[in-house]
Amino acid sequence: MITREMLKPFRHTERQDFFTVPGVMTLIDDLAKEPRLTLFLGAGASVAQGLPNWNDLLTRLLMQVSHHDRRFANDVERGTWAGLILQSFDSTAAGSVIKARARDGAFASHLHTALYATADDLHVRQRGSDRFARAVWNLILFRKEAGLETSVVTLNYDDELEALFKKSASIRAHADRVGISGVVSIHDEATYKEYPNSGSLFPVIHLHGFMPREDWEKRRSQAFVLSSLDFSEPWETHWSQEVLDDRALDKWLMVGMSFQDSHVNSLLRRRRTLAAGGPLSPAIGIMSTQGRPWHNQPATVVDLLAESEQTRLAELDLILLLTSYFFQDYTFLDEVAHKSKDANLPSYTDRRRKWHDSVSLGTEKKSPLLDRRQSQVREKLISLRDSLEALLPPAASDEQIKVELWLRDIEKRSLRMVASSEIRIVDHSRAQHFALSRDSPMAAVRGFTHGAVRTHERDAHEQGAWRSFTSFPVRLESEPYWDLPIGAIVVASTLPLVESIFVSDGMDASRRVYASMPEITAMLGPSSPFGKIMERMI
């Protein structure tokens, strides 16, 4: 039984950075050494991939299944109705409405469209939106390399883990080195029965159904868990129960999920039953307050709500840790992965401090070093801007592009603009800051806190030449920082988003941004001339 004393090291406070909460770094070290770990993934993992969260997915589905209902005059009325459904009833009731309204077995088609085929996501489905899936594969492969076993169970319908394995040559090469030849999706009784014969394939268990991006038509007759009836079925008779029972005594790590889900609570209760009074290591839950409906409440209220949720789940032998931002969820997984590989690796907070102290612009108003660094980075941003504008057709003279680099200031818990393709910053102490916030409309902050490509568009009545902004999170991926989030590159356009380069030529535009990142990030670590000079100065 988890006591209040056991929860103390993990108490959430809005005024404290997640990775400085006393028990977090110790927990990372402990999880890195667990011989058997089962990782459960919820909708929060999909959000970091650029996919809709649970409520957004339900809203999209409600809009689609009501499209031919003539009682709605337009999409505004459909949207109002969908919003009221979600406000008035729980999500399973919304699922019942969706399944009842789906015409002629069209639910699978609606689900595929709601997950993957939205205009807003066209420019998001790029490398910058695979960080959560990449962190999961890091965890699987680094632990496998260390002789540790990892299982993955997801409540999500999407194929992000399978797709990244197929897409990433580096992940496949690493997997091959540790004896994993591919991935098998376990999503119903038939695929579960085939699993023992899958050889060196790594199983990804989809408890609620599976909807891949490609060849989805084969899923038309598949059962998906969504409605009130689906969630009321006894889970003890579900096809997945045996495979989960085999893992009941593993260490459980549950990330990015709603702990209001009746299935999740059922799993935790059954785990306690199977332990039969014997020693049971508490499950660990990671949940972002960025995805909670109370995220914009005063800090004291959020702290009390977080404490209430921690207390409730402690009864089910789960210790809940609450992050402030989505990117911290998968950063936690990255840290466990890297510690599995190298127990002596400096902690995330130590690596972050080292980077901030050696590369931060500081508060100096005049410095030849800062001027030189800004000049070098600015040249790269100008080159990127010119490369993006080269994609514009000759007739599209109305669109102009600017590129900015924003870096994290850990002292002020903000992002600071350190370089721009359009201006030279003379006084670094006066550079523009945006405070880190869960609900900030600013693209730089949204991209950084979500850890995925995000956009912001000015209202038509707002003044300013720049109308839309697309933010790409920036990380230092290699030694000595190992997947350290440090800021964001923001590309601004003089046109609204739907008319901008990221819709008209989104794939090429995004590729050019990512192609420029290695040269830019090379200037932001100690291996750069600037970093070495600053280390000597410090």
C-alpha positions as CSV (number, residue, x, y, z in Angstrom):
1,M,0.0,0.0,0.0
2,I,1.4,3.4,-1.0
3,T,1.5,5.8,2.0
4,R,1.4,9.6,2.1
5,E,5.0,9.4,3.1
6,M,5.9,7.5,-0.1
7,L,4.2,10.2,-2.2
8,K,6.1,13.1,-0.6
9,P,9.1,13.0,-2.9
10,F,6.8,13.2,-6.0
11,R,4.4,16.0,-4.9
12,H,3.6,18.3,-7.8
13,T,4.1,22.0,-7.5
14,E,3.6,24.5,-10.3
15,R,6.6,26.6,-9.1
16,Q,9.1,23.8,-9.5
17,D,10.6,22.3,-12.6
18,F,9.5,18.6,-13.0
19,F,13.1,17.3,-13.2
20,T,14.0,19.0,-10.0
21,V,11.2,17.3,-8.0
22,P,13.2,15.3,-5.3
23,G,12.1,11.8,-6.3
24,V,12.2,12.1,-10.1
25,M,15.9,11.6,-10.8
26,T,16.2,8.7,-8.3
27,L,13.2,7.1,-10.0
28,I,14.8,7.4,-13.4
29,D,17.9,5.5,-12.1
30,D,15.7,2.8,-10.6
31,L,13.6,2.3,-13.7
32,A,16.8,2.0,-15.8
33,K,17.8,-1.0,-13.8
34,E,14.4,-2.8,-13.8
35,P,14.9,-6.3,-15.2
36,R,11.3,-6.4,-16.6
37,L,9.5,-3.2,-17.5
38,T,6.0,-2.9,-19.2
39,L,5.4,0.4,-20.8
40,F,1.8,1.5,-21.2
41,L,1.1,4.4,-23.6
42,G,-2.0,6.6,-23.8
43,A,-3.3,9.5,-25.9
44,G,-0.7,11.9,-24.6
45,A,1.9,10.0,-26.5
46,S,0.0,10.6,-29.7
47,V,-0.3,14.3,-29.0
48,A,3.5,14.6,-29.1
49,Q,3.4,12.9,-32.5
50,G,1.2,15.6,-33.9
51,L,-1.9,13.5,-33.7
52,P,-5.1,14.6,-32.0
53,N,-5.6,14.2,-28.2
54,W,-8.6,12.1,-27.1
55,N,-11.1,14.9,-27.0
56,D,-10.0,16.3,-30.3
57,L,-10.3,12.8,-31.9
58,L,-13.8,12.4,-30.5
59,T,-14.7,15.9,-31.8
60,R,-13.4,15.1,-35.3
61,L,-15.4,11.8,-35.3
62,L,-18.6,13.5,-34.1
63,M,-18.2,16.1,-36.8
64,Q,-17.7,13.5,-39.5
65,V,-20.6,11.2,-38.5
66,S,-23.0,14.2,-38.4
67,H,-21.9,15.6,-41.8
68,H,-25.0,14.3,-43.7
69,D,-27.4,15.3,-41.0
70,R,-29.5,18.0,-42.6
71,R,-30.6,19.3,-39.2
72,F,-27.2,21.0,-38.9
73,A,-27.0,24.1,-41.1
74,N,-23.2,24.2,-41.1
75,D,-20.0,23.1,-39.4
76,V,-20.4,25.7,-36.7
77,E,-23.6,24.1,-35.5
78,R,-22.0,20.6,-35.8
79,G,-19.0,21.8,-33.7
80,T,-21.3,23.3,-31.1
81,W,-23.2,20.0,-30.9
82,A,-20.0,18.0,-30.6
83,G,-18.7,20.3,-27.9
84,L,-21.9,19.9,-25.9
85,I,-21.8,16.1,-26.2
86,L,-18.4,16.1,-24.7
87,Q,-19.3,18.5,-22.0
88,S,-22.6,16.8,-21.0
89,F,-21.5,13.2,-21.0
90,D,-18.4,11.2,-20.6
91,S,-16.2,10.2,-23.5
92,T,-17.6,6.7,-23.7
93,A,-21.1,8.2,-24.3
94,A,-19.6,10.2,-27.2
95,G,-18.1,7.0,-28.5
96,S,-21.6,5.4,-28.5
97,V,-23.0,8.3,-30.5
98,I,-20.2,8.0,-33.0
99,K,-20.6,4.3,-33.5
100,A,-24.4,4.6,-33.8
101,R,-24.2,7.4,-36.4
102,A,-21.5,5.8,-38.5
103,R,-23.2,4.8,-41.7
104,D,-23.0,1.4,-43.3
105,G,-19.9,0.3,-41.4
106,A,-18.0,3.5,-42.2
107,F,-16.5,3.8,-38.7
108,A,-13.1,2.6,-39.8
109,S,-13.0,5.2,-42.6
110,H,-14.0,8.0,-40.2
111,L,-11.4,6.9,-37.7
112,H,-8.6,6.8,-40.3
113,T,-9.6,10.3,-41.5
114,A,-9.8,11.7,-37.9
115,L,-6.4,10.3,-37.1
116,Y,-4.4,11.1,-40.2
117,A,-6.0,13.1,-42.9
118,T,-6.6,16.6,-41.6
119,A,-5.2,19.7,-43.5
120,D,-3.8,21.1,-40.3
121,D,-1.5,18.1,-39.9
122,L,0.0,18.1,-43.4
123,H,3.1,20.0,-42.4
124,V,3.2,18.4,-39.0
125,R,3.8,14.8,-40.2
126,Q,7.5,15.3,-40.3
127,R,10.6,14.1,-38.3
128,G,9.9,16.7,-35.6
129,S,6.8,14.9,-34.6
130,D,8.3,11.5,-34.0
131,R,10.0,12.3,-30.7
132,F,7.8,10.2,-28.4
133,A,8.0,7.2,-30.7
134,R,11.7,7.6,-30.9
135,A,12.0,7.8,-27.1
136,V,10.0,4.6,-26.8
137,W,12.4,2.8,-29.3
138,N,15.4,4.2,-27.4
139,L,14.0,2.7,-24.2
140,I,13.3,-0.7,-25.9
141,L,16.7,-0.9,-27.6
142,F,19.0,0.5,-25.0
143,R,17.4,-1.8,-22.3
144,K,17.6,-4.8,-24.7
145,E,21.3,-4.0,-25.2
146,A,21.7,-4.0,-21.4
147,G,20.0,-7.4,-21.1
148,L,16.8,-6.0,-19.8
149,E,13.3,-6.9,-21.0
150,T,10.7,-4.3,-22.1
151,S,7.1,-4.8,-23.2
152,V,4.9,-2.1,-24.9
153,V,1.1,-1.9,-24.4
154,T,-0.8,1.0,-26.0
155,L,-4.4,2.2,-25.7
156,N,-3.9,4.2,-28.9
157,Y,-5.2,3.2,-32.4
158,D,-2.4,4.7,-34.4
159,D,0.7,3.0,-35.8
160,E,3.3,5.5,-34.8
161,L,5.7,3.0,-33.3
162,E,5.4,0.6,-36.2
163,A,5.7,3.4,-38.8
164,L,8.9,4.8,-37.2
165,F,10.5,1.4,-37.2
166,K,9.8,1.1,-40.8
167,K,10.9,4.6,-41.6
168,S,14.1,4.9,-39.5
169,A,17.2,3.2,-40.8
170,S,19.1,4.0,-37.6
171,I,16.4,2.3,-35.4
172,R,16.3,-0.8,-37.6
173,A,20.1,-1.0,-37.5
174,H,20.1,-0.7,-33.7
175,A,17.3,-3.3,-33.5
176,D,19.2,-5.7,-35.7
177,R,22.2,-5.4,-33.4
178,V,20.2,-6.5,-30.4
179,G,18.3,-9.3,-32.2
180,I,15.0,-7.6,-33.1
181,S,14.1,-8.1,-36.8
182,G,10.9,-6.2,-37.0
183,V,7.6,-5.3,-35.3
184,V,4.3,-7.2,-35.0
185,S,1.1,-5.5,-34.1
186,I,-1.1,-7.4,-31.6
187,H,-4.6,-6.0,-31.8
188,D,-7.1,-8.9,-31.6
189,E,-7.4,-12.6,-30.7
190,A,-6.2,-13.8,-34.0
191,T,-2.9,-11.7,-33.9
192,Y,-2.4,-12.7,-30.3
193,K,-2.6,-16.4,-31.2
194,E,0.0,-15.9,-33.9
195,Y,2.3,-14.0,-31.6
196,P,4.2,-17.0,-30.1
197,N,5.3,-17.8,-33.7
198,S,6.6,-14.3,-34.4
199,G,10.2,-15.2,-33.7
200,S,12.5,-12.1,-33.3
201,L,9.7,-9.6,-34.0
202,F,8.9,-7.1,-31.2
203,P,5.2,-7.1,-30.2
204,V,3.3,-3.8,-29.8
205,I,0.0,-4.6,-28.1
206,H,-2.9,-2.4,-29.1
207,L,-5.6,-3.0,-26.5
208,H,-8.4,-0.9,-28.0
209,G,-7.8,-1.6,-31.7
210,F,-5.4,-0.8,-34.4
211,M,-5.7,1.7,-37.3
212,P,-2.5,1.9,-39.5
213,R,-1.9,4.8,-41.8
214,E,-1.5,2.4,-44.8
215,D,-3.6,-0.6,-45.8
216,W,-6.3,0.6,-43.4
217,E,-9.1,-0.8,-45.5
218,K,-8.4,-4.2,-44.0
219,R,-9.6,-2.9,-40.6
220,R,-13.2,-2.2,-41.7
221,S,-14.5,-5.1,-39.8
222,Q,-12.2,-4.9,-36.8
223,A,-13.6,-4.2,-33.3
224,F,-12.5,-0.9,-31.7
225,V,-13.0,-0.1,-28.0
226,L,-14.8,3.3,-27.9
227,S,-18.4,3.2,-26.7
228,S,-20.1,2.8,-23.4
229,L,-20.9,-0.8,-24.3
230,D,-17.3,-1.5,-25.2
231,F,-16.0,-0.2,-21.9
232,S,-18.6,-2.1,-19.9
233,E,-17.6,-5.5,-21.2
234,P,-15.8,-7.6,-18.6
235,W,-12.0,-7.2,-19.3
236,E,-11.3,-10.6,-17.7
237,T,-12.6,-12.2,-20.9
238,H,-10.9,-9.9,-23.3
239,W,-8.2,-11.4,-25.6
240,S,-5.5,-9.3,-24.1
241,Q,-6.0,-10.5,-20.5
242,E,-3.6,-13.4,-20.7
243,V,-0.7,-11.5,-22.2
244,L,-1.2,-8.8,-19.5
245,D,-1.4,-11.3,-16.7
246,D,2.0,-12.6,-17.8
247,R,3.3,-9.1,-17.1
248,A,1.4,-8.4,-13.9
249,L,4.5,-8.6,-11.7
250,D,6.7,-6.5,-14.1
251,K,7.4,-2.9,-13.2
252,W,4.6,-0.9,-14.9
253,L,5.3,2.5,-16.3
254,M,2.2,4.2,-17.7
255,V,2.7,7.4,-19.8
256,G,0.4,9.9,-21.4
257,M,-2.9,8.3,-20.5
258,S,-6.1,9.3,-18.8
259,F,-6.3,7.6,-15.4
260,Q,-10.0,8.1,-15.6
261,D,-10.2,5.3,-18.2
262,S,-12.1,2.4,-16.7
263,H,-9.9,-0.1,-18.5
264,V,-6.7,1.5,-17.0
265,N,-8.3,1.3,-13.5
266,S,-9.4,-2.3,-14.2
267,L,-5.8,-3.3,-15.1
268,L,-4.4,-1.8,-12.0
269,R,-7.0,-3.5,-9.8
270,R,-6.3,-6.9,-11.5
271,R,-2.6,-6.4,-11.0
272,R,-3.2,-6.1,-7.3
273,T,-5.4,-9.2,-7.3
274,L,-2.7,-11.3,-9.1
275,A,-0.1,-10.2,-6.6
276,A,-2.3,-12.0,-4.0
277,G,-0.9,-10.1,-1.1
278,G,2.7,-10.7,-2.2
279,P,5.3,-8.0,-2.8
280,L,4.1,-5.7,-5.5
281,S,6.3,-2.9,-6.8
282,P,4.1,0.3,-7.3
283,A,3.2,1.1,-10.8
284,I,4.5,4.5,-12.0
285,G,2.3,7.0,-13.9
286,I,3.5,10.0,-15.9
287,M,0.8,12.5,-16.8
288,S,1.1,16.0,-18.2
289,T,-1.0,18.8,-16.7
290,Q,-0.8,20.4,-20.2
291,G,-3.4,18.0,-21.3
292,R,-5.7,18.4,-18.3
293,P,-8.9,20.6,-18.3
294,W,-7.6,22.4,-15.2
295,H,-4.3,23.4,-16.7
296,N,-5.2,27.1,-16.8
297,Q,-6.3,27.3,-13.1
298,P,-4.3,29.2,-10.5
299,A,-1.1,27.4,-9.4
300,T,-2.5,26.5,-5.9
301,V,-5.6,24.9,-7.4
302,V,-3.5,22.9,-9.8
303,D,-1.3,21.7,-7.0
304,L,-4.3,20.6,-5.0
305,L,-6.0,18.8,-7.9
306,A,-2.7,17.0,-8.6
307,E,-2.5,15.9,-5.0
308,S,-6.0,14.6,-5.1
309,E,-5.3,12.6,-8.3
310,Q,-2.1,11.2,-6.7
311,T,-4.0,10.2,-3.6
312,R,-6.7,8.4,-5.6
313,L,-4.3,6.4,-7.7
314,A,-2.2,5.5,-4.7
315,E,-5.1,3.3,-3.6
316,L,-4.5,1.3,-6.8
317,D,-0.7,1.0,-6.0
318,L,0.3,3.6,-8.6
319,I,2.6,6.6,-7.9
320,L,1.6,9.4,-10.2
321,L,4.1,12.0,-11.4
322,L,2.7,15.1,-13.1
323,T,4.8,17.0,-15.7
324,S,4.1,20.5,-16.7
325,Y,4.6,20.0,-20.5
326,F,4.2,17.2,-23.0
327,F,7.9,17.2,-24.0
328,Q,8.8,16.3,-20.4
329,D,6.9,13.0,-20.8
330,Y,9.1,11.6,-23.5
331,T,12.2,13.3,-22.1
332,F,11.6,11.1,-19.0
333,L,11.6,8.0,-21.3
334,D,14.8,9.2,-23.0
335,E,16.4,9.6,-19.6
336,V,15.5,6.1,-18.5
337,A,16.8,4.8,-21.8
338,H,20.1,6.6,-21.6
339,K,20.6,5.5,-18.0
340,S,20.0,1.9,-19.0
341,K,22.8,2.3,-21.5
342,D,25.2,4.2,-19.2
343,A,24.5,4.4,-15.5
344,N,27.2,7.0,-15.1
345,L,25.7,9.4,-17.6
346,P,25.3,12.9,-15.9
347,S,21.7,13.5,-15.0
348,Y,19.3,15.5,-17.3
349,T,19.5,18.5,-14.9
350,D,23.3,18.4,-14.8
351,R,23.5,18.3,-18.6
352,R,20.9,21.0,-18.9
353,R,22.9,23.2,-16.5
354,K,26.1,22.6,-18.3
355,W,24.6,23.6,-21.6
356,H,23.0,26.7,-20.1
357,D,26.2,27.8,-18.4
358,S,28.5,27.2,-21.4
359,V,26.3,28.4,-24.2
360,S,23.7,30.7,-22.7
361,L,23.7,34.3,-23.9
362,G,23.6,35.4,-20.3
363,T,22.7,39.0,-19.5
364,E,25.7,40.9,-21.0
365,K,24.7,43.9,-22.9
366,K,27.8,44.2,-24.9
367,S,30.1,41.3,-25.7
368,P,32.2,40.7,-28.8
369,L,31.8,36.9,-28.2
370,L,28.0,37.2,-28.2
371,D,28.1,39.5,-31.3
372,R,30.2,36.9,-33.1
373,R,28.0,34.0,-32.2
374,Q,24.8,35.8,-33.2
375,S,26.4,36.8,-36.5
376,Q,27.3,33.2,-37.3
377,V,23.9,31.8,-36.3
378,R,22.2,34.6,-38.2
379,E,24.0,33.7,-41.4
380,K,22.6,30.2,-41.1
381,L,19.1,31.6,-40.5
382,I,19.4,33.9,-43.5
383,S,20.5,30.9,-45.6
384,L,17.5,28.9,-44.5
385,R,15.2,31.8,-45.2
386,D,16.6,32.1,-48.7
387,S,16.3,28.4,-49.2
388,L,12.6,28.5,-48.2
389,E,11.8,31.5,-50.4
390,A,13.4,29.7,-53.3
391,L,10.4,27.2,-53.1
392,L,8.0,30.0,-53.7
393,P,6.7,30.2,-57.3
394,P,7.7,33.4,-59.1
395,A,4.1,34.7,-59.1
396,A,3.8,34.3,-55.3
397,S,5.6,37.6,-54.5
398,D,3.1,38.3,-51.7
399,E,4.7,35.8,-49.4
400,Q,7.9,36.6,-47.4
401,I,9.6,34.4,-44.9
402,K,11.7,35.1,-41.8
403,V,13.4,32.7,-39.5
404,E,14.1,33.0,-35.8
405,L,16.0,31.0,-33.2
406,W,14.7,30.8,-29.7
407,L,16.7,29.2,-26.8
408,R,15.6,28.2,-23.4
409,D,16.5,30.3,-20.4
410,I,16.3,27.9,-17.5
411,E,16.7,30.7,-14.9
412,K,13.7,32.7,-16.2
413,R,11.8,29.6,-17.3
414,S,11.3,31.2,-20.7
415,L,12.4,31.2,-24.3
416,R,14.6,34.0,-25.6
417,M,15.0,35.0,-29.2
418,V,18.7,34.9,-29.8
419,A,18.9,35.4,-33.5
420,S,16.8,36.4,-36.5
421,S,17.2,36.4,-40.2
422,E,15.7,40.0,-40.3
423,I,17.3,41.8,-37.4
424,R,20.5,42.0,-35.4
425,I,20.1,41.9,-31.7
426,V,22.2,44.7,-30.2
427,D,21.3,44.4,-26.5
428,H,20.9,40.8,-25.5
429,S,19.4,41.7,-22.1
430,R,16.5,43.3,-24.0
431,A,15.9,40.4,-26.3
432,Q,12.3,39.3,-26.5
433,H,11.2,36.6,-23.9
434,F,8.2,34.4,-23.9
435,A,7.5,32.6,-20.5
436,L,7.0,28.9,-20.7
437,S,3.2,28.2,-20.5
438,R,0.9,25.3,-21.2
439,D,-1.6,27.4,-23.1
440,S,0.7,30.0,-24.7
441,P,-0.4,30.9,-28.3
442,M,3.2,31.8,-29.2
443,A,4.5,29.3,-31.7
444,A,8.0,29.1,-30.2
445,V,6.6,28.2,-26.8
446,R,4.0,25.7,-28.2
447,G,6.6,23.9,-30.3
448,F,9.0,23.7,-27.4
449,T,6.5,22.6,-24.7
450,H,4.8,20.1,-27.0
451,G,8.1,18.8,-28.4
452,A,6.5,18.7,-31.9
453,V,5.8,21.1,-34.8
454,R,3.2,23.7,-33.8
455,T,1.7,26.8,-35.4
456,H,0.2,30.1,-34.4
457,E,-1.8,32.5,-36.6
458,R,-2.5,36.1,-35.9
459,D,-6.1,37.2,-36.0
460,A,-7.0,39.4,-39.0
461,H,-7.4,42.5,-36.8
462,E,-4.0,42.1,-35.2
463,Q,-1.3,44.5,-36.5
464,G,1.9,43.3,-38.0
465,A,3.3,42.0,-41.3
466,W,3.8,38.4,-40.1
467,R,0.6,36.5,-40.2
468,S,1.5,32.8,-39.4
469,F,4.3,31.1,-37.4
470,T,5.5,27.5,-37.6
471,S,7.7,26.2,-34.8
472,F,10.2,23.3,-34.9
473,P,11.6,22.1,-31.6
474,V,15.4,22.0,-31.4
475,R,17.4,19.4,-29.4
476,L,21.0,18.5,-29.0
477,E,21.0,14.8,-29.8
478,S,24.6,13.6,-29.5
479,E,27.3,13.5,-26.8
480,P,27.6,15.1,-24.3
481,Y,24.0,16.3,-24.1
482,W,22.0,13.2,-25.4
483,D,18.6,14.4,-26.5
484,L,18.5,17.7,-24.6
485,P,15.6,20.0,-25.6
486,I,17.0,23.6,-25.9
487,G,14.6,25.7,-27.9
488,A,12.8,26.2,-31.2
489,I,13.3,27.5,-34.7
490,V,10.3,29.6,-35.8
491,V,9.5,30.2,-39.5
492,A,7.1,33.2,-40.0
493,S,5.1,34.0,-43.2
494,T,3.4,37.1,-44.3
495,L,0.4,34.9,-45.4
496,P,-2.1,33.0,-43.3
497,L,-1.2,29.4,-42.6
498,V,-3.5,27.9,-45.2
499,E,-1.9,30.0,-47.9
500,S,1.7,29.8,-46.7
501,I,4.6,27.7,-47.9
502,F,3.9,25.1,-45.1
503,V,0.7,24.1,-46.8
504,S,1.5,24.8,-50.5
505,D,4.9,23.1,-50.3
506,G,4.9,21.7,-46.7
507,M,7.0,18.5,-47.2
508,D,9.9,20.3,-48.9
509,A,9.8,23.3,-46.6
510,S,9.9,21.1,-43.5
511,R,12.8,19.0,-44.9
512,R,14.8,22.2,-45.5
513,V,14.3,23.3,-41.9
514,Y,15.4,20.0,-40.6
515,A,18.4,19.8,-43.0
516,S,19.6,23.2,-41.6
517,M,19.4,22.1,-38.0
518,P,22.7,20.2,-37.7
519,E,24.7,23.3,-38.8
520,I,22.7,25.5,-36.4
521,T,22.9,23.2,-33.4
522,A,26.6,22.6,-34.0
523,M,27.0,26.2,-32.9
524,L,25.1,25.7,-29.7
525,G,27.1,23.1,-27.9
526,P,30.6,23.0,-26.3
527,S,32.1,21.4,-29.4
528,S,31.5,24.6,-31.2
529,P,34.2,27.3,-31.1
530,F,31.8,29.5,-29.1
531,G,31.1,26.8,-26.5
532,K,34.8,26.0,-26.0
533,I,35.6,29.7,-25.5
534,M,32.8,30.1,-23.0
535,E,33.8,27.0,-21.1
536,R,37.3,28.4,-20.7
537,M,35.8,31.7,-19.6
538,I,33.6,30.0,-17.0
